[in-house]
Amino acid sequence: MPFSIRYLLSRLGEHLSQNQIHALKATVKYLDMGSRMRPFGYRLAPRSATREELFDLVGREVGDRKVLYLEFGVYVGVSMRYWSQILRHPETKLHGFDSFEGLPEHWNETRAKGHFSTNGVVPDVDDERVKFITGWFEETLPGYQPPEHDVLVLMIDADLYSSAKCIFDHVGRYIVPGTYVYFDEFSDLEHEFRAFMEFSASSARKFVVRGATHHLLMALFQCVA
């Protein structure tokens, strides 16, 4: 960019409010998101008002089948309880992975290391199909052996790139046609989004977008090949 353009932009910035600057940054972010998704043919539509609408979509399609539901980032168990209600098959397994010690590293300006800690307290979910696997992903995932299942559902609420990458490194081989992959922080381009784009590029798997929330914070994909 020529110096004269940079100078004019800096002078323009002197007259913009923080809300206007935030809107411009968001515009650039979504342009970047679309550019990165284009090579894979991903288009984030249709839209849903809440993440529960995305959960319900999956529940309607596979709720009566033998699902293996893997949740990465359990916290206090709100989503685990919801999924245990919409996945109705008695042989469905719901496994939640979390250290319950919070984020293993700094995430952003408001989420420091240790944020989301429950001080080691594991949620009490009244469903014998639910099992919590406590520890850091890099410690628990290498030895994890998925039980028999008809459909795999991955709930990725790991927030961090390093955590999401660890999930794909160890669980990616179990993703087959029919698998659902949900992201709770998809619009953060340097974390869950980045890990998924890298997996899309490095694996032979093909995905379609099944839905996303209005601000593209949450997104649901399904493996088709």
N, C-alpha and C positions, 0 to 999 in steps of 0.2 A: 504494500500500500504506500503510495507516495506520501512524502512528509506533509505536503499541503493538505491532503485529505485527513491525515491523522490530526493535524492541528485544528482543522475545522470541526472535526468530531469532538475533540477535547473541549473546544469552546462551546459547542452545542450542549455537551454534558453539564456545563456550568449552569444551564438554565432548566435542566430536567429535575423533576422530583425523584425521590427514592422509589416511589411506586411506578413511575414511568421507566426508570432504569430496570426495575425488577421485571416489568412487562417485556422490555427489549431482550433481557437475558433469557426469559422464558421462550420468547419467539425463536431465538437462536438455538436453544436447546431442542425444541421440537423439530426445527429444520434439520438439525444434526441427527435426531432420532430417525426421522424419515429417510434420510440419506443412508444411514447405516443399515436400515431394514430392507431397503430397496433390492439389494442383490439376492435376498432370500424370498422376495415376493410377499413379505409380511405387510398386511394392512390392518390396522387396529380398528376393526369394526366387526360386528355391531357393538354399540355402547350400552352399558348398564349403569344404573344409579348407584348401586352398592356392590361390594364384593360378595355379599350373600346371594345376590342374583346370579353371579357366576358360579358360586357353590351349588345353588339349586339346579342350574343347567346340568351340571355333572350328575347330581343326585337323580334327576329325572331319567338320565340315560343309563346309569349303571347302579342305581341305588339298591336294586334287588339282585345284583350279581355279587360274586365273591371277590371283593375288592381288597387290594393291599394299599392302604393309605399311609403315606410317609410324610410326616410334618416336620419341617426343619425350622426351628424357632418357635417354641411352644409358649413361652412366657407364662401367663397365668391360666392358659387353657381355654380361652374363649372360643377360638376356632375349632379346637379339638372337640369340644362339647357339641358344637353345631354339626360338624361332620359325623359324629357318632349317631346323630338323630337322622340324618338324611341317607346314610349308608346302612341299609336295614338288614342285609343278609347276615344270618347268625354266624357264618364262618368268615365274615370280613374281619381283617386285622387292621388296627389303627395304631401305628407306632410313632411316637413323638420323640424327636432328638433335640436335646437342649442341655447346656451345662447348668442352667439355672443360676449362673453367676454373672449374667449380662454379656454385653458385647466384649469380645476378646481384644478389641482395639478401637481406637477413635474412629467414628464414622463421619460425622459432620460437625458443624459449629454448635449444634445443640445436643449431640449424642456422643458423649465421651465414653471411653473404656469403662465397662461396668454398668452402663445404662441398661435397663430392662432386667436387672438382677432381681431375683426373688429370694436372695440369701439362701439358696439351696433348697427352697421349699418347692416340692413337686405338686402340681395341681391334683385335686381330688376329683376324679371323673368317675361317676357311678356307671361303669360299663366294663364288663370283664374282657371285652375285646380290645380294650385300650392298654397299651404298654408304653412306658416311658424309658428311654435309653439315655441315661445321664452321662454327660461328659462333653468335651470338645469334639467337633466333627472329625478332626484328623485322628482322634484316638478311638472313636467308636465305629466309624464307617468302614475302615479296612477289614475288620473281622465280621461285619454284618452279613448274614445270609438271609435273603428274603424268603419267607414262607411261600408255599404254593398259592397261586392266585389266578384269577381270570383277567383282571384289569388292574393296572397300576395307576395310582393318582399321587403326584408329587405336589406338596404344598411348600413352596420355597419362600419363607419369610426370614431369610438369613441376613438381610440388609447389606452385609459387606461383600465386596468382590471376592476376597480370600475365602470366605465361608461358602459362597455360592459355587466358586470354582472347585472347592473340595468336594462338594456334593456331586457335581458332574463328573469329576475325576473318578469317584468311587461308585456312583449309582448310575452313571450314564449308560453303562453296558446293559442295564435292565430296561432301558427305555425302548419299547417296541411299538409297532403300529397299534394304535388304540390308547396308548398311554396319554394321560392328561398331565400337563405341567402348568401350575399356577404360580404367579409371582406377585408378592405383596408390595414390592417397592420397584416396580418395573421402570418408572420414569426417571430414576436416578441412573444416568447413563454410564457412570463409572463403576457401578457395583453389580447388582443382579442382572441388569440389562447387558452389561459388558460380558459377564460370564456366559450368558446364554448365546450371545452373538458369536463368541469364540467356540462354544460347543457346536453351534449350527455350522460353523465354517469347517471345523476339524472332524466332525462325525459324518457318517453317511445318512443320518436321519433327516427326514423332511417333516416339517410341521405346518399346520394351518392355524390361524388365529380363530379362536372360538368366541372371544369377547374381551372387552376391556371397559374399565370405568371411564367416566366422562373426561377426567383429567389425565387419563392414561397412567395413573398411579398403579393400578392393579391390572393384570392381563392374564388371560387363560389361553394356552396353546394345546393342540393335540397332535401327537405324532401320527403321520399317515403313511410313512414308508421308511 
